[in-house]
């Protein structure tokens, strides 16, 4: 039995490289490209000044997780609903939303075989 088109990822998960992630974002979430570029510049500056690749590694992991979620329309919609509830709900709803967002992020990290947050 085949998976309905709505459940199919928009694009395959790209390799965890800056150029592959940028290309995937251009297809699935072009509005995120300015933030991607700003954060890349910041991570690159931090890496240069600190002589450490950790900021760039964190940047790539963060955006790989973002793409992992955004390339799946139903998952992206669920993530946005929980984000909205975290911002607009009461304290109980916000805690529940934070928990669900954490679960979704943990699942994305696991799917990419990245260490949990």
Secondary structure, 3 states (H helix, E strand, C coil): CCCCHHHCCCCCCCCCCHHHHHHHHHHHCHHHHHHHHHHHHHHHHHHHHHCCCHHHHHHHHHHHHHHHHHCCHHHHHHHHHHHHHHHHCCHHHHHHHHHHHHHHHHHHHHHCCCCCC
